[in-house]
């Protein structure tokens, strides 16, 4: 089979030159059988984006032999320019690929758009794919039988020391006691507190300016904004229970590898602004962060609640966040956050293992990560600053350059762009290094790094990124903790254990394709997410369910006689419309369906069935009328 000329150039380094060899790279041919949706490059929060595909390998032309189906990540767009984002289901490609765990660090930091959630397949990275003639299809290279060995059971470090365990327990107990005192009976008083706040805020904002629909003012040094109808105590304040379960599972994974996890909750910028503008309401906790902290602490996850300290110290800084609409932390927020985590680390380590010279640090005012795109507003109180001038930010320097992070450090900082802003080099870890004289390991993946990409990377690399790590600090937005989808490493491990040594041996009949009759009811702000998902999923089946709290049949099929002699696993790939709560029952075994908030994505469900089972019956139940279920695949694996 001919290798296309440009791929010869791409692969020459690892095929010919021992010095330029790239680990485990291959040139493959095959077919795209599923493609994830991804955001528009024009409106995306980030200029770069990878997207996931499901790729069936037909032939390995050069390099390490691989076979079967893989999860293939490719650039959808780079610098807002489409790269491989025009590929479609059914395209046959020739492409150079490499296991994602071996890909260069800058690529691993790029946000990943993934509505497929194919966690059962090994992840590879490739780019600049070339379409082939469909008629050139070759015989599919069979996949090796997958044998699972749990990464939970092969630690890369010695166990957590008894002293570190004791200190973590003390930190958890103290934080939980404080949180319980702060929450008190606020929930019961929610309506009366909100009514008083609304009246006081309506009077106070009369003297404020307005920026992009938000009321803007200055308190001390700090510049902030808040919506005119902000509710102090939100209607929904608890984090999704499945997210808490997933964070606990991530904690367990790190602990199995001798590493402790500390979660630090980054609040909404408006939860801070509301209590700074009306300081008499600072007596009431940021309930969303407080309840998430309570949920985590009660499960034994060490968590830092930072909202009160951010409110107290906000007037000392020019910016805490990028008001009026961008929740990313500015220098003031990062400075307070790192003071809190630094205190926790010093309590844990006693004397920190210093490897940097304190007198070589400096702070300068420089252009931030948003450059000239973030400017002082016009026509409102900005103190002595010049309207429409680009905002400069405090930037930590070491010996005149960026702070050198250390991949071999005992302290690891995990996160997304929320640990990067306001400076390109990584503000959170730079400030932490300055305050501790320790260069931490800095692991940043934009977008959904904390809740999907980083846990999956650690899992599939069998804990290797944790080698030598004693503590991982994860500063994370409350919106991600409360509302985003988290990968649960325990569930993933159980799924891979059930699928170990098995392949698809039977596919259930397909369900009806999408039609105009599929019209689920959900909030309008999620409509584009649903439409994008439906438009990108060719071959999926869809069902509508009219009434709530009833069991509706999804499918019922016989198990082929030849398969009844051995135990099997029923495999389902399903998705729900946004904001719909439901479950599936597979031969009576009920499994919850993951709730979609923003990005609709597939969920994999596996249920073992005993030898001798003759039929598989699957039903669905939802809590609301006019709910919808998408089904990509239902199969039996043996």
C-alpha positions in Angstrom: 0.0 0.0 0.0 1.4 3.4 -1.0 2.2 5.9 1.7 1.3 9.4 0.6 4.2 11.8 0.1 3.5 14.2 2.9 3.2 11.3 5.4 6.6 10.1 4.3 8.0 13.4 5.4 6.0 13.4 8.6 7.2 9.8 9.5 10.8 10.1 8.2 12.0 11.2 11.7 10.7 8.2 13.5 11.3 5.6 10.7 14.8 6.6 9.7 16.4 8.7 12.4 17.1 7.1 15.7 17.8 10.6 17.2 14.4 12.0 16.1 12.3 9.0 16.9 8.8 9.6 18.2 7.6 6.9 20.6 5.1 4.4 19.3 4.1 6.3 16.1 2.3 4.5 13.2 0.9 5.4 9.8 -2.5 3.8 9.5 -5.4 3.6 7.1 -9.0 3.1 8.2 -12.5 4.6 8.5 -14.2 7.2 10.7 -17.3 5.6 12.1 -18.2 8.4 14.6 -17.3 12.1 14.9 -17.7 14.4 17.9 -19.3 17.8 17.7 -17.2 20.8 18.6 -17.7 24.5 19.2 -17.5 27.1 16.5 -13.9 28.4 16.2 -15.4 31.9 16.0 -17.2 31.8 19.4 -15.0 29.2 21.2 -13.5 30.3 24.5 -10.2 29.0 23.3 -8.4 29.5 20.0 -7.4 25.8 19.7 -9.6 22.7 20.0 -9.1 18.9 19.5 -12.1 16.8 18.7 -12.6 13.0 19.2 -13.5 10.5 16.6 -14.0 6.7 16.6 -11.7 5.2 14.0 -11.6 1.6 12.7 -8.1 0.6 11.6 -7.9 -1.3 8.3 -4.1 -1.4 7.8 -0.9 -0.3 9.5 1.5 0.9 6.9 4.5 1.9 9.0 5.4 1.7 12.7 3.9 0.0 15.8 1.2 -2.5 14.9 -2.2 -1.6 16.3 -5.6 -2.9 15.3 -9.3 -2.7 16.0 -11.0 0.5 17.0 -9.3 3.5 18.6 -10.4 6.9 20.0 -8.6 9.3 17.7 -8.1 12.9 18.7 -7.4 15.4 15.9 -7.3 19.2 15.7 -10.7 20.6 14.9 -9.1 24.1 14.7 -5.9 25.8 15.6 -5.6 29.6 16.0 -9.4 29.5 15.1 -8.6 28.0 11.7 -10.2 24.7 10.7 -7.6 21.9 10.4 -9.3 18.5 10.4 -12.8 19.7 11.5 -14.4 19.0 8.1 -14.0 15.2 8.3 -17.2 13.2 8.3 -18.5 9.8 9.3 -17.6 7.3 6.5 -14.4 9.1 5.5 -11.5 6.7 4.8 -8.2 8.2 5.9 -4.5 7.8 5.9 -2.9 9.4 8.9 0.1 9.3 11.2 -0.9 8.6 14.8 0.7 8.3 18.2 -0.7 7.3 21.6 -2.0 10.5 23.2 0.1 9.9 26.4 3.3 10.3 24.3 2.2 13.5 22.5 4.2 16.7 23.2 3.0 18.7 26.3 1.6 21.7 24.4 -0.8 19.5 22.5 -2.0 17.8 25.7 -3.0 21.3 27.1 -5.5 22.0 24.3 -9.2 21.7 25.1 -10.9 18.5 23.9 -14.4 18.5 22.4 -15.8 15.0 23.0 -19.5 14.1 22.7 -18.6 10.4 22.0 -17.0 9.6 25.4 -15.4 6.4 24.0 -13.5 5.7 27.2 -13.2 2.0 26.5 -10.8 2.6 23.5 -7.2 3.6 23.7 -6.7 7.3 22.8 -4.4 8.3 19.9 -3.5 11.6 18.3 -3.1 12.5 14.7 -3.4 15.4 12.4 -3.5 16.4 8.7 -5.4 13.3 7.7 -5.7 12.6 4.0 -9.0 11.3 2.6 -8.7 8.1 0.5 -11.0 6.7 -2.2 -13.7 4.6 -0.5 -13.1 1.9 -3.1 -9.6 1.4 -1.7 -10.9 -0.2 1.5 -8.7 -3.1 2.8 -9.5 -5.9 5.2 -9.8 -4.7 8.8 -6.9 -5.5 11.0 -8.4 -7.6 13.9 -8.0 -6.1 17.3 -6.2 -8.0 19.9 -8.3 -9.4 22.7 -8.4 -6.7 25.4 -7.2 -7.8 28.8 -7.7 -5.3 31.6 -5.4 -4.8 34.5 -6.6 -2.1 36.9 -4.3 0.9 37.3 -5.8 1.2 40.9 -3.8 -2.0 41.8 -0.3 -1.1 40.7 0.9 1.9 42.7 3.8 4.1 41.4 4.6 5.5 44.9 4.8 4.1 48.5 1.5 4.5 50.5 0.6 7.9 51.9 2.4 8.3 55.3 0.5 8.0 58.5 1.4 11.6 59.4 0.1 13.0 56.1 -3.1 11.0 56.6 -3.4 12.5 60.1 -2.9 16.0 58.9 -5.4 15.6 56.1 -8.0 14.4 58.5 -7.4 17.4 60.7 -7.8 19.7 57.7 -11.0 18.0 56.7 -12.6 18.1 60.1 -11.7 21.8 60.7 -13.0 22.9 57.2 -16.2 20.9 57.6 -17.0 22.3 61.0 -16.5 25.8 59.6 -18.7 25.1 56.6 -21.5 23.7 58.8 -21.4 26.9 61.0 -21.4 29.1 57.9 -24.3 27.3 56.2 -26.4 27.2 59.5 -30.0 27.8 58.6 -29.4 29.9 55.5 -31.3 27.5 53.2 -34.5 27.8 55.3 -34.2 31.6 55.1 -33.4 31.7 51.4 -36.5 33.5 50.2 -36.4 36.3 52.9 -32.6 36.8 52.4 -33.1 37.1 48.7 -36.0 39.5 49.1 -33.9 41.8 51.4 -30.9 41.6 49.1 -32.9 42.4 46.0 -34.4 45.5 47.6 -31.0 46.7 48.9 -29.3 46.0 45.7 -31.9 47.9 43.6 -31.2 51.0 45.7 -27.4 50.6 45.8 -27.0 50.0 42.0 -28.7 53.3 41.2 -25.4 55.1 41.6 -23.5 52.5 39.5 -22.4 52.7 35.8 -23.3 50.0 33.3 -21.0 47.8 31.2 -22.4 45.2 28.8 -25.7 45.0 30.8 -24.0 44.7 34.2 -23.8 47.3 37.0 -20.2 48.4 37.4 -18.4 50.2 40.3 -15.3 50.4 42.3 -14.9 49.4 46.0 -11.5 50.4 47.4 -9.0 49.4 44.7 -11.2 46.7 43.1 -13.3 47.0 40.0 -16.3 44.7 39.8 -19.7 44.2 38.0 -22.9 42.4 38.9 -26.2 41.8 37.1 -29.1 44.1 38.2 -31.3 41.1 39.2 -28.7 38.9 40.9 -30.1 36.5 43.5 -27.7 36.1 46.5 -28.8 32.5 47.4 -29.3 30.4 44.2 -32.3 28.2 43.7 -30.1 25.1 43.1 -27.0 25.0 45.3 -26.0 21.4 45.5 -23.4 19.9 43.1 -24.6 16.9 41.0 -24.2 13.8 43.2 -22.5 11.9 40.3 -19.9 14.6 40.1 -19.1 14.2 43.8 -18.9 10.4 43.3 -16.4 11.0 40.4 -14.2 13.4 42.4 -14.2 10.8 45.2 -13.1 8.2 42.7 -10.3 10.5 41.5 -9.2 11.0 45.1 -9.2 7.2 45.5 -7.1 6.8 42.4 -4.5 9.3 43.6 -4.5 7.7 47.0 -4.0 4.3 45.6 -0.8 5.7 44.0 0.4 7.3 47.3 -0.7 10.8 46.5 -3.1 13.1 48.3 -5.7 15.3 46.6 -6.7 18.8 47.8 -9.6 20.4 45.9 -9.8 24.2 46.0 -13.2 25.7 44.9 -13.0 28.8 42.8 -16.3 30.7 43.2 -18.4 32.5 40.7 -17.2 36.1 40.2 -20.7 37.4 40.9 -20.9 35.5 44.2 -17.9 37.6 45.3 -19.0 40.9 43.8 -22.4 40.7 45.4 -20.9 40.5 48.9 -18.3 43.2 48.2 -20.9 45.6 46.8 -23.2 44.9 49.8 -20.8 43.9 52.6 -23.6 43.5 55.1 -24.5 40.3 53.1 -21.0 38.8 53.5 -22.4 37.2 56.6 -24.2 34.7 54.3 -21.9 32.1 52.7 -21.5 31.5 49.0 -23.9 28.7 49.3 -23.0 26.9 46.0 -19.3 26.6 47.0 -20.2 25.9 50.7 -22.5 23.0 49.8 -20.0 21.6 47.3 -17.3 21.8 49.9 -19.6 20.1 52.5 -20.5 17.3 50.0 -16.8 16.6 49.3 -15.6 17.0 52.9 -18.3 14.6 54.2 -16.9 12.0 51.7 -13.4 12.5 53.0 -12.1 14.7 50.1 -9.9 17.5 51.5 -11.4 20.8 50.2 -10.6 24.5 50.6 -13.6 26.9 50.7 -12.1 30.2 49.5 -15.1 32.4 48.9 -15.1 34.2 52.3 -11.4 35.2 52.0 -11.8 36.3 48.5 -14.7 38.7 49.5 -12.7 40.0 52.5 -9.6 40.8 50.6 -11.1 41.9 47.3 -10.9 45.7 47.9 -7.1 45.3 48.1 -6.7 44.3 44.4 -7.6 45.9 41.1 -9.3 42.8 39.7 -10.4 39.5 41.2 -11.9 38.2 38.0 -12.3 39.5 34.4 -15.5 41.4 35.0 -18.2 41.7 33.8 -18.6 38.3 32.1 -15.4 36.2 32.3 -15.2 34.0 35.4 -11.5 33.3 35.0 -9.4 34.4 38.0 -7.4 37.6 37.8 -4.3 38.3 39.8 -6.2 39.2 43.0 -8.1 35.9 43.1 -5.0 33.9 42.3 -3.0 35.6 45.1 -5.7 34.8 47.7 -6.1 31.2 46.4 -2.4 30.5 46.6 -2.1 32.0 50.1 -4.7 29.5 51.2 -3.2 26.5 49.5 0.3 27.5 50.6 -0.8 27.5 54.2 -2.3 24.0 53.7 0.9 22.7 52.1 3.1 24.2 54.8 0.9 22.5 57.4 1.3 19.2 55.5 5.1 19.3 54.8 6.3 21.4 57.7 9.5 22.4 56.0 8.9 22.5 52.2 11.5 20.9 49.9 12.8 24.3 48.6 14.6 24.3 45.3 14.3 27.9 44.2 16.0 31.0 45.4 13.5 33.5 47.0 15.6 36.5 46.1 15.4 35.7 42.3 11.6 36.2 42.2 10.0 39.5 41.1 6.6 40.8 40.1 6.2 43.1 37.1 3.2 44.7 35.4 2.8 43.2 31.9 0.3 42.3 29.2 -1.9 39.4 30.3 -3.2 36.3 28.5 -6.0 38.3 26.9 -3.6 41.0 25.7 -5.3 44.1 24.3 -8.7 42.3 24.2 -9.4 43.2 27.9 -9.6 46.9 28.4 -10.8 49.3 31.0 -14.4 50.2 30.3 -15.6 53.6 29.3 -18.1 55.8 31.2 -17.9 54.1 34.6 -15.8 54.5 37.7 -12.3 53.0 37.1 -10.4 55.3 39.5 -7.3 56.8 38.0 -7.1 54.4 35.0 -7.5 55.5 31.4 -10.7 54.4 29.7 -10.3 51.9 26.8 -6.7 51.2 27.7 -5.5 47.6 27.7 -5.3 46.2 31.3 -1.9 45.2 32.5 -1.6 42.5 35.2 0.9 41.4 37.8 3.2 38.7 36.4 5.6 36.6 38.5 9.1 36.4 37.1 12.1 34.2 38.2 15.5 35.4 37.2 13.8 37.7 34.8 11.9 35.0 32.9 8.9 32.6 33.4 8.9 30.5 36.6 10.4 27.1 35.8 8.0 24.3 36.8 9.4 21.0 37.8 7.8 17.7 36.6 9.6 15.8 39.3 8.3 18.0 42.2 6.5 16.4 45.1 3.8 19.0 44.7 1.6 18.9 41.6 -0.9 21.6 40.5 -3.7 20.4 38.3 -6.2 22.5 36.4 -7.5 24.2 33.3 -7.1 27.8 32.1 -8.3 28.7 35.6 -4.8 28.1 36.9 -3.3 29.9 33.9 -5.0 33.4 34.0 -4.1 36.2 34.0 -0.6 35.4 32.6 0.3 33.1 29.8 2.9 31.2 31.8 0.5 30.0 34.6 -0.3 32.4 37.4 -1.4 30.0 40.1 1.7 27.8 40.0 4.0 30.8 39.6 2.6 32.5 42.7 2.7 29.2 44.6 6.4 28.8 43.7 7.2 32.3 44.8 5.5 31.8 48.2 7.0 28.3 48.9 10.3 28.5 47.0 9.3 25.2 45.5 8.8 24.7 41.7 5.6 22.6 41.5 4.7 20.3 38.6 2.1 22.2 36.6 -0.4 20.1 34.6 -2.9 22.2 32.7 -5.4 21.2 30.1 -7.8 23.9 28.8 -11.6 23.3 28.8 -12.6 20.1 30.6 -9.1 19.2 31.7 -9.9 18.8 35.5 -13.1 16.7 35.0 -12.2 14.5 32.0 -8.9 14.8 30.3 -6.5 14.8 33.3 -8.2 11.9 35.2 -8.3 9.9 32.0 -4.6 10.6 31.2 -3.6 9.6 34.7 -5.7 6.4 34.4 -4.5 5.3 31.0 -0.9 6.1 31.9 -1.4 3.8 34.9 -0.5 6.6 37.4 2.9 7.4 35.9 2.3 11.2 36.0 2.0 10.8 39.8 5.5 9.3 40.2 7.1 11.1 43.1 4.1 13.2 43.9 2.9 13.5 47.5 0.2 16.2 47.1 -1.9 17.3 44.1 -3.7 20.6 44.4 -6.7 21.0 42.1 -8.1 24.6 41.9 -11.4 24.2 40.0 -14.4 26.4 39.1 -17.5 25.8 41.1 -19.4 25.6 37.8 -17.3 22.6 36.7 -17.8 20.9 40.1 -21.5 21.5 40.2 -22.7 21.2 36.6 -20.1 19.8 34.2 -19.7 16.1 33.4 -17.0 14.3 35.3 -15.5 11.0 34.3 -15.7 8.5 37.2 -12.6 6.4 37.2 -14.2 3.7 39.4 -17.0 3.3 36.9 -14.5 3.2 34.1 -12.4 0.6 35.8 -15.5 -1.6 36.5 -16.6 -1.2 32.8 -13.2 -2.2 31.5 -13.1 -5.2 33.9 -16.4 -6.4 32.5 -15.3 -5.9 28.9 -11.9 -7.5 29.5 -11.3 -10.4 27.0 -14.6 -9.7 25.2 -15.7 -8.4 21.8 -19.0 -7.4 20.2 -20.6 -10.7 19.0 -24.1 -9.5 18.4 -25.7 -6.1 17.5 -29.3 -5.4 18.4 -31.6 -4.0 15.7 -31.2 -0.3 15.1 -33.8 2.1 16.4 -35.7 4.6 14.2 -33.6 7.5 12.9 -34.1 11.1 14.0 -37.2 12.8 12.7 -39.3 15.9 13.3 -41.4 13.9 15.7 -38.4 13.9 18.2 -39.1 17.2 19.9 -37.9 17.0 23.6 -38.7 19.8 25.9 -35.8 21.5 27.7 -34.6 25.1 28.5 -33.9 27.2 25.4 -30.3 27.9 26.3 -29.5 24.2 25.6 -31.1 24.0 22.2 -28.0 24.6 20.2 -26.2 21.9 22.0 -28.9 19.4 21.2 -29.1 20.5 17.6 -25.4 20.2 17.2 -25.3 16.7 18.7 -28.2 15.5 16.5 -26.5 16.9 13.4 -23.2 15.2 14.1 -24.4 11.7 15.0 -25.2 9.8 11.8 -26.8 6.4 12.2 -28.1 6.9 15.7 -31.6 6.0 16.8 -34.0 8.2 18.7 -37.1 7.6 20.9 -39.5 10.0 22.5 -41.4 9.4 25.8 -44.6 11.2 26.3 -45.4 10.8 30.0 -43.2 11.0 33.1 -42.5 8.3 35.6 -43.5 5.4 33.3 -41.4 2.5 32.0 -41.3 2.6 28.2 -39.8 -0.2 26.1 -36.6 0.7 24.3 -35.9 -2.7 22.7 -36.5 -6.4 23.3 -34.4 -9.0 21.5 -33.5 -12.6 21.8 -30.0 -13.7 22.6 -28.8 -16.0 19.8 -28.7 -19.6 20.9 -25.0 -20.0 20.2 -24.3 -17.2 22.8 -26.3 -18.5 25.6 -23.8 -21.0 26.8 -21.5 -18.4 28.3 -21.9 -15.2 30.5 -22.2 -12.1 28.4 -22.2 -8.3 28.8 -24.9 -6.0 27.4 -23.2 -2.9 26.0 -25.2 0.3 25.4 -24.1 3.7 24.0 -26.9 6.2 24.8 -27.5 9.9 25.4 -30.3 12.1 26.8 -31.6 15.5 25.7 -30.4 18.3 28.0 -31.6 18.6 31.6 -33.6 15.4 31.5 -33.3 12.9 34.4 -33.9 9.3 33.6 -32.8 5.7 33.9 -32.6 2.5 31.9 -33.6 -1.0 33.1 -31.7 -3.8 31.4 -33.3 -7.1 32.4 -34.4 -5.4 35.6 -31.0 -3.9 36.4 -31.6 -0.2 36.7 -28.8 2.2 35.6 -29.0 6.1 35.9 -28.6 8.2 32.8 -26.2 11.0 33.1 -27.8 14.5 33.1 -26.6 16.7 30.3 -26.2 20.5 31.0 -24.4 22.1 28.2 -22.7 19.6 25.8 -24.8 16.5 24.9 -22.5 13.4 24.9 -22.8 9.7 24.8 -22.7 7.5 27.9 -21.6 3.9 28.0 -23.5 1.4 30.1 -22.5 -2.2 30.6 -24.5 -4.8 32.4 -23.4 -8.5 32.9 -26.0 -11.2 32.1 -25.8 -14.8 33.1 -25.3 -17.9 30.9 -28.6 -19.2 29.8 -30.2 -15.8 29.3 -32.6 -16.0 26.4 -33.9 -12.4 26.0 -32.7 -8.9 26.7 -35.4 -6.3 27.6 -34.5 -2.7 27.9 -36.9 0.0 29.2 -36.5 3.7 29.9 -38.1 6.0 32.5 -37.8 9.8 32.8 -39.0 12.3 35.3 -40.5 14.7 32.8 -42.8 14.4 29.8 -41.5 14.8 26.3 -38.1 13.3 27.1 -35.8 11.9 24.4 -33.2 9.1 24.3 -30.6 8.7 21.6 -29.1 5.2 21.1 -26.0 4.7 19.1 -25.4 1.0 19.8 -26.8 -1.9 21.8 -24.6 -5.0 21.6 -23.8 -8.3 23.4 -20.1 -8.8 24.2 -18.4 -12.1 24.9 
